[in-house]
Amino acid sequence: MKNIFSFLCFLFIGNLHSQQFNTAKLDSFLNLLEKENQAMGSVAISQNGKIIYQKGIGFGDNPSNSSPQINENSRFRVGSVSKMFTAVLIFQLIEAKKLSLDTKLSKFFKTIPNSKKITIAHLLQHRSGIFNFTNDEKYLEMAYKPISEEDLVKHIAAYPADFQPDTKADYSNSNYVLLGLIVEKLYKKPFAEVLKTQICDKIGLKNTYIGSKIDVTKNEVHSFARVENWEKSPETDMSVPRGAGAVVATPADLLIFIDALFAEKLVNKAHLEKMKTLKDGYGMAMFQTPFYDKKGWGHTGGLDEFSSVLSYFEQEKIAVAYCSNGASYGFNDVLIGILSICFDKKYELPSFKEVEISEEELKSCEGLYSSKNFPLKISLTRRGKKLFAQATGQGEFPLTAAGDNVFKFDAANIVIKMKDDKSGFNFKQNGQTFDFEKEK
């Protein structure tokens, strides 16, 4: 399962002009991903506040003809993109003089370590030092069960502080859970109701709300992990992420939201600038997406097997939203493809043809491998004409043969290069490299 937040970086070059936008190539790219079972989800792009592209691929329930197919009306759990909505509600309270950036957390939650030192600003910018409760190794034991506000606060308060407030920044979902609860206390209403009246009704969001149990009859989609086939992921109970990650939306609604935010329809200019001001790399519910001389602003999210990104390119007045409910091809790779095509960057569609490897050679790769510099052991197992990898305590994942002794798992950016004698392999992921040796 993914954390409530997963930050993704991507680069692209060029200017998007709607009259030059190669929709046919983007259609081809997304259709290829669907045909090859590499990704499922929905894309929307706007320019100058007008949606110029929408497309969905894959299915929302079960992989059958009767399963709802993803389209522009499909609703996704957007994970930590929710934090942007929570931050807007906080800034609206500040503008209404019901709160300030200097208000102490102790006014609302005295039991949180350092609550007398932690301010609303610290929470918004991940400078509180409050432990990120989703990092607990036992987090999955609580993720799928309902939890009350009282018990959730007790759970967060039980962890010691990671650091003293405002001495550094470190991402913590706990910050935005608490901010969401503060919204409820000051409005004296459930977060879902405040979200509707203060944001959705104001700017015409028809498909954005706080989620509950997934209901496919309401165009809500499930998320899926792909091993040999697509397998439905368990559902996080939305009483757990709350203001940190419980929003459900369509990509089109996300575009309306971020276009309205940058048009200063939700918060004033000064508070929009606060959201964009980076300190140790963190804004207040926003991150900067750099691409050479251009800047994008927004957030990404991951919940169960859902992934999402929302980004606004202020100078170009372009917004992009992509929500995924399943990926075999890496989410970041899909983004690079989408944006490269949109911005008229040279881009070749990927090939998903797998290299033929004999069962005998695959069998020679089997074994348990360990590394002096990597905390987990990795086992390789052959089943038929496929090789599978599994790290200690983790789920199994399929490897795709990409060349002589080279295997890949694109969804996690993993590349494994076996030694010629199969006595070990080189493991690469996200720029890091580790050498593994066979134990048995």
Phi, psi and omega per residue, in radians:
M1 nan 2.503 3.112
K2 -1.428 2.744 3.007
N3 -1.213 2.984 3.102
I4 -1.170 -0.396 3.123
F5 -2.295 2.404 2.964
S6 -2.469 2.083 -3.033
F7 -1.581 2.315 -3.100
L8 -2.126 2.393 3.098
C9 -1.943 2.516 3.086
F10 -2.670 2.658 -3.107
L11 -2.114 2.552 2.958
F12 -2.753 2.858 -3.029
I13 -2.260 2.622 2.968
G14 1.982 3.068 3.116
N15 -2.011 2.445 3.128
L16 -1.699 2.134 3.031
H17 -2.106 2.201 -3.015
S18 -0.999 -0.558 -3.118
Q19 -1.269 -0.289 -3.133
Q20 -1.856 -0.030 -3.034
F21 -1.167 2.102 -3.065
N22 -1.455 1.374 -3.108
T23 -1.134 -0.569 -3.130
A24 -1.114 -0.701 -3.132
K25 -1.233 -0.676 3.095
L26 -1.153 -0.699 3.031
D27 -0.998 -0.787 -3.119
S28 -1.084 -0.737 3.138
F29 -1.097 -0.846 -3.122
L30 -1.178 -0.680 3.092
N31 -1.102 -0.646 3.101
L32 -1.114 -0.780 3.113
L33 -1.043 -0.707 3.126
E34 -1.183 -0.811 -3.103
K35 -1.058 -0.682 -3.080
E36 -1.592 0.169 3.140
N37 0.988 0.718 -3.087
Q38 -1.744 -0.408 -3.112
A39 -2.837 2.699 3.021
M40 -2.398 2.510 3.115
G41 2.765 -2.818 -3.067
S42 -2.531 2.430 -3.109
V43 -2.086 2.462 2.997
A44 -2.468 2.475 -3.139
I45 -2.342 2.390 3.076
S46 -2.208 2.715 3.036
Q47 -2.436 2.277 -3.095
N48 0.952 0.644 3.090
G49 1.377 0.090 -3.136
K50 -2.032 2.258 3.135
I51 -1.246 2.179 -3.094
I52 -1.966 -0.146 3.128
Y53 -2.731 2.389 3.006
Q54 -2.568 2.416 3.063
K55 -2.824 2.436 3.069
G56 -2.060 2.597 3.081
I57 -2.378 2.592 3.079
G58 1.609 -2.856 -3.047
F59 -2.262 2.829 -3.043
G60 -1.881 -0.200 -3.095
D61 -2.281 -1.552 3.131
N62 -2.036 2.582 -3.106
P63 -1.293 1.262 3.139
S64 -2.506 2.920 -3.131
N65 -1.086 -0.450 -3.113
S66 -1.506 -0.144 -3.113
S67 -1.262 2.457 3.069
P68 -1.040 2.219 3.098
Q69 -1.482 2.495 -3.121
I70 -1.228 2.322 3.109
N71 -2.474 -2.988 -3.058
E72 -1.150 -0.267 3.139
N73 -1.718 0.002 -3.128
S74 -1.198 2.435 -3.063
R75 -1.913 2.311 -3.044
F76 -2.084 2.601 2.896
R77 -1.290 2.127 -2.993
V78 -1.751 0.133 3.052
G79 0.984 -2.300 -2.992
S80 -1.323 -0.046 2.917
V81 -1.040 -0.420 3.063
S82 -0.943 -0.531 -3.085
K83 -1.077 -0.526 3.108
M84 -1.142 -0.685 3.100
F85 -1.142 -0.771 3.140
T86 -1.081 -0.751 3.133
A87 -1.098 -0.693 3.097
V88 -1.050 -0.772 3.129
L89 -1.086 -0.659 3.096
I90 -1.132 -0.794 3.141
F91 -1.167 -0.565 3.051
Q92 -1.122 -0.657 3.077
L93 -1.149 -0.645 3.096
I94 -1.139 -0.736 3.127
E95 -1.165 -0.465 3.093
A96 -1.516 0.100 3.100
K97 1.126 0.418 3.095
K98 -1.674 -0.057 -3.026
L99 -2.835 2.812 2.997
S100 -2.443 2.880 3.113
L101 -1.147 -0.368 -3.123
D102 -1.629 -0.067 3.111
T103 -1.011 2.351 -3.108
K104 -1.461 2.540 3.107
L105 -1.070 -0.505 -3.117
S106 -1.073 -0.337 3.076
K107 -1.113 -0.453 -3.079
F108 -2.020 -0.664 -3.045
F109 -2.404 1.625 -3.076
K110 -1.306 -0.355 -3.030
T111 -1.443 -0.209 3.134
I112 -1.253 2.288 3.121
P113 -0.934 2.341 3.142
N114 1.169 0.358 -3.062
S115 -1.036 -0.487 3.133
K116 -1.302 -0.269 -3.136
K117 -1.790 -0.384 -3.038
I118 -1.455 2.268 3.118
T119 -1.851 2.957 3.045
I120 -1.027 -0.696 3.111
A121 -1.052 -0.730 3.117
H122 -1.071 -0.732 3.127
L123 -1.108 -0.807 -3.096
L124 -1.088 -0.610 -3.021
Q125 -1.851 0.296 3.085
H126 1.000 0.719 3.130
R127 -2.032 0.338 -3.050
S128 -1.431 -0.496 -3.028
G129 1.445 0.034 3.117
I130 -1.263 2.275 -3.115
F131 -1.014 2.398 3.091
N132 -1.365 1.806 -2.999
F133 -1.098 -0.373 3.110
T134 -1.337 -0.124 3.064
N135 -1.495 -0.167 3.118
D136 -1.086 2.320 -3.123
E137 -1.082 -0.314 3.118
K138 -1.761 0.236 -3.080
Y139 -0.988 -0.704 -3.079
L140 -1.112 -0.354 3.109
E141 -1.212 -0.379 -3.135
M142 -1.893 -0.272 -2.944
A143 -1.107 -0.533 -2.995
Y144 -1.772 0.161 -3.106
K145 -2.068 2.551 3.064
P146 -1.088 2.553 3.098
I147 -2.466 2.435 -3.130
S148 -1.370 2.835 3.071
E149 -1.017 -0.787 -3.102
E150 -1.036 -0.813 -3.109
D151 -1.227 -0.598 3.132
L152 -1.176 -0.748 3.092
V153 -1.105 -0.742 3.089
K154 -1.047 -0.699 -3.135
H155 -1.095 -0.822 -3.126
I156 -1.175 -0.683 -3.107
A157 -1.202 -0.342 -3.077
A158 -1.285 -0.329 -3.130
Y159 -1.477 2.458 3.015
P160 -1.217 2.735 3.122
A161 -1.121 2.504 3.083
D162 -1.339 -0.585 3.126
F163 -2.861 2.936 3.135
Q164 -1.281 2.469 -3.087
P165 -0.932 2.398 3.040
D166 1.202 0.233 3.068
T167 -1.546 -0.371 3.058
K168 -2.912 -3.049 3.112
A169 -2.176 2.485 3.054
D170 -2.709 2.263 -3.027
Y171 -1.068 2.265 3.136
S172 -2.528 2.063 3.056
N173 -1.096 -0.446 3.133
S174 -0.998 -0.647 -3.139
N175 -0.972 -0.809 -3.035
Y176 -1.463 -0.395 2.939
V177 -1.069 -0.816 -3.123
L178 -1.172 -0.692 3.093
L179 -1.072 -0.713 3.106
G180 -1.094 -0.669 3.115
L181 -1.217 -0.590 3.072
I182 -1.124 -0.699 3.062
V183 -0.979 -0.804 -3.138
E184 -1.110 -0.710 -3.107
K185 -1.145 -0.725 -3.077
L186 -1.330 -0.560 3.089
Y187 -1.520 -0.297 -3.055
K188 0.996 0.672 3.134
K189 -2.527 2.750 3.061
P190 -1.078 2.587 -3.133
F191 -0.955 -0.717 -3.115
A192 -1.006 -0.712 -3.136
E193 -1.220 -0.695 3.130
V194 -1.145 -0.752 3.100
L195 -0.986 -0.753 -3.109
K196 -1.137 -0.860 -3.025
T197 -1.347 -0.626 -3.015
Q198 -1.568 -0.348 3.138
I199 -2.202 -1.050 -2.981
C200 -1.061 -0.861 -3.116
D201 -1.179 -0.561 -3.101
K202 -1.171 -0.620 -3.036
I203 -2.075 0.145 3.015
G204 1.398 0.637 3.069
L205 -1.469 2.022 -3.095
K206 -1.726 -0.236 -3.026
N207 -2.225 0.543 -3.123
T208 -2.219 2.260 -3.096
Y209 -2.964 3.036 3.056
I210 -1.434 2.243 -3.040
G211 -1.352 2.847 2.994
S212 -2.362 -2.507 3.091
K213 -1.149 2.384 -3.077
I214 -1.077 2.304 -3.119
D215 -2.249 1.835 -3.073
V216 -1.204 -0.328 3.098
T217 -1.239 -0.221 3.088
K218 -1.825 0.374 -3.120
N219 1.192 0.258 3.049
E220 -1.421 2.480 -3.082
V221 -1.943 2.630 2.999
H222 -1.473 2.879 3.015
S223 -1.882 2.722 -3.007
F224 -2.393 2.502 2.957
A225 -1.848 2.518 -3.141
R226 -1.925 2.037 3.018
V227 -1.848 -1.643 2.950
E228 -1.548 -0.640 3.079
N229 -2.283 3.002 3.073
W230 -1.236 2.217 3.132
E231 -2.115 2.219 -3.074
K232 -1.114 2.337 -3.137
S233 -1.471 2.591 2.985
P234 -1.061 2.722 -3.108
E235 -1.740 2.184 2.951
T236 -1.098 2.359 3.039
D237 -1.304 2.220 -2.990
M238 -1.239 -0.089 3.004
S239 -1.283 -0.188 -3.138
V240 -1.490 -0.992 -3.116
P241 -1.308 -0.572 3.096
R242 0.820 -2.240 -3.076
G243 -1.157 -0.160 3.110
A244 -1.525 -0.317 -3.064
G245 -3.077 0.472 -3.019
A246 -1.781 0.110 -3.110
V247 -1.339 2.451 2.990
V248 -1.973 2.397 -3.112
A249 -2.804 2.919 2.933
T250 -1.676 2.731 3.054
P251 -0.995 -0.650 3.141
A252 -1.094 -0.735 3.098
D253 -1.114 -0.655 3.105
L254 -1.071 -0.666 3.103
L255 -1.144 -0.756 3.112
I256 -1.037 -0.730 -3.139
F257 -1.079 -0.899 -3.043
I258 -1.286 -0.547 3.032
D259 -1.100 -0.743 3.124
A260 -1.164 -0.662 3.134
L261 -1.063 -0.821 -3.107
F262 -1.359 -0.248 3.009
A263 -1.538 0.093 3.102
E264 1.077 0.603 3.088
K265 -1.568 -0.209 -3.087
L266 -1.984 -0.670 3.050
V267 -2.404 2.821 -3.117
N268 -1.340 2.982 -3.054
K269 -1.045 -0.712 -3.116
A270 -1.079 -0.700 -3.130
H271 -1.361 -0.524 2.997
L272 -1.075 -0.720 3.105
E273 -1.138 -0.629 3.064
K274 -1.052 -0.744 -3.141
M275 -1.073 -0.586 -3.076
K276 -1.524 -0.262 -3.071
T277 -1.285 2.094 -3.077
L278 -1.616 2.434 3.018
K279 -2.402 2.051 -3.020
D280 0.972 0.598 3.068
G281 1.537 -0.097 -3.085
Y282 -1.949 2.255 2.906
G283 -1.609 -2.909 3.090
M284 -1.732 1.549 -3.070
A285 1.273 0.337 3.033
M286 -2.445 2.588 2.985
F287 -2.143 2.721 3.084
Q288 -1.642 2.352 3.047
T289 -1.824 1.841 -3.088
P290 -1.508 2.422 2.978
F291 -2.584 1.570 -3.104
Y292 0.990 -2.052 -3.047
D293 -1.558 0.127 -3.077
K294 -1.966 2.744 3.139
K295 -2.281 2.322 3.001
G296 -2.011 2.678 -3.134
W297 -2.266 2.377 3.091
G298 2.925 -2.620 -3.064
H299 -2.661 2.767 3.009
T300 -2.081 2.949 3.136
G301 -2.682 2.657 3.041
G302 -2.540 2.259 3.131
L303 -2.583 2.194 -2.992
D304 0.946 -2.168 3.065
E305 -1.802 0.228 3.033
F306 -1.388 2.478 2.977
S307 -2.361 2.564 -3.138
S308 -2.625 2.739 3.042
V309 -2.542 2.446 3.050
L310 -2.359 2.146 -3.099
S311 -2.494 2.450 -3.137
Y312 -2.117 2.208 -3.142
F313 -1.755 1.722 -2.880
E314 -1.057 -0.798 -3.086
Q315 -1.133 -0.691 -3.109
E316 -1.521 -0.187 -3.079
K317 0.971 0.795 3.139
I318 -2.045 2.364 3.067
A319 -2.179 2.468 3.139
V320 -2.276 2.302 3.047
A321 -2.276 2.287 3.070
Y322 -2.344 2.146 3.098
C323 -2.053 2.236 -3.102
S324 -2.102 2.458 3.048
N325 -2.015 0.270 3.080
G326 3.050 2.429 -3.139
A327 -2.634 2.356 2.922
S328 -1.858 -0.835 2.947
Y329 -1.214 2.434 -3.035
G330 -0.988 2.377 3.133
F331 -0.975 -0.751 3.139
N332 -1.143 -0.613 3.099
D333 -1.159 -0.656 3.074
V334 -1.085 -0.766 3.125
L335 -1.047 -0.784 3.139
I336 -1.034 -0.734 3.106
G337 -1.097 -0.845 -3.129
I338 -1.016 -0.871 -3.040
L339 -1.281 -0.601 3.092
S340 -1.099 -0.738 3.115
I341 -1.174 -0.778 -3.116
C342 -1.056 -0.666 -3.060
F343 -1.719 0.347 3.017
D344 1.007 0.654 3.042
K345 -1.593 2.494 3.124
K346 -1.004 2.211 -3.060
Y347 -2.667 2.233 3.080
E348 -1.759 2.320 3.113
L349 -1.069 2.448 -3.104
P350 -1.208 2.732 3.040
S351 -1.886 2.349 -3.115
F352 -1.982 0.406 3.102
K353 -1.324 2.197 -3.115
E354 -1.555 2.404 3.101
V355 -1.211 2.380 3.123
E356 -1.315 2.133 3.094
I357 -2.140 2.334 -3.106
S358 -1.175 2.646 3.119
E359 -1.084 -0.568 3.123
E360 -1.121 -0.744 3.136
E361 -1.218 -0.674 3.088
L362 -1.078 -0.693 3.141
K363 -1.092 -0.597 3.138
S364 -1.202 -0.287 3.112
C365 -1.470 -0.277 -3.050
E366 -1.100 2.555 3.078
G367 2.623 3.110 3.096
L368 -1.846 2.262 -3.054
Y369 -2.135 2.556 3.108
S370 -2.411 2.790 -3.133
S371 -2.304 2.550 3.098
K372 -1.214 -0.396 -3.026
N373 -1.973 0.117 -3.122
F374 -2.182 2.279 -2.981
P375 -1.239 -0.364 -3.067
L376 -1.931 2.595 2.996
K377 -1.528 2.696 -3.140
I378 -2.214 2.208 3.072
S379 -1.795 2.478 3.057
L380 -1.998 2.276 -3.084
T381 -2.336 2.376 3.088
R382 -1.691 2.358 2.960
R383 -2.304 1.895 -3.076
G384 1.122 -2.167 -3.117
K385 -1.810 0.498 -3.096
K386 -2.310 2.483 3.082
L387 -1.872 2.376 -3.127
F388 -2.119 2.537 3.107
A389 -2.074 2.615 3.104
Q390 -2.622 2.122 3.073
A391 -1.510 2.700 -3.113
T392 -0.885 2.122 3.094
G393 1.332 0.089 -3.092
Q394 -1.958 2.947 3.097
G395 -1.330 2.697 3.111
E396 -1.306 2.554 3.077
F397 -2.436 2.583 -3.074
P398 -1.438 2.548 3.077
L399 -1.873 2.426 3.102
T400 -1.795 2.213 3.101
A401 -1.228 2.105 -3.065
A402 -1.990 -0.011 -3.131
G403 2.880 -2.995 3.141
D404 -1.074 1.999 3.100
N405 1.096 0.279 -3.119
V406 -1.998 2.242 3.123
F407 -2.269 2.568 -3.058
K408 -2.313 2.674 2.915
F409 -2.335 1.634 -2.969
D410 -1.103 -0.565 -3.065
A411 -1.043 -0.481 3.135
A412 -2.054 0.246 3.125
N413 0.968 0.725 -3.132
I414 -1.768 2.318 3.021
V415 -2.226 2.211 3.102
I416 -2.034 2.137 3.086
K417 -1.992 1.947 -3.113
M418 -1.275 2.566 2.959
K419 -1.202 2.684 -3.100
D420 -1.004 -0.624 -3.117
D421 -1.590 0.089 3.105
K422 1.080 0.403 3.120
S423 -1.453 -0.091 -3.138
G424 3.127 -3.092 3.104
F425 -2.669 2.811 3.020
N426 -1.728 2.230 -3.063
F427 -1.951 2.159 3.117
K428 -2.128 2.384 3.061
Q429 -2.706 2.150 3.072
N430 0.892 0.764 3.065
G431 1.494 -0.101 3.117
Q432 -1.785 2.540 -3.074
T433 -2.242 2.385 3.122
F434 -2.396 2.493 3.074
D435 -1.748 2.247 3.125
F436 -1.994 2.496 3.073
E437 -2.058 2.545 -3.127
K438 -1.290 2.309 3.073
E439 -1.573 -0.701 -3.110
K440 -2.793 nan nan
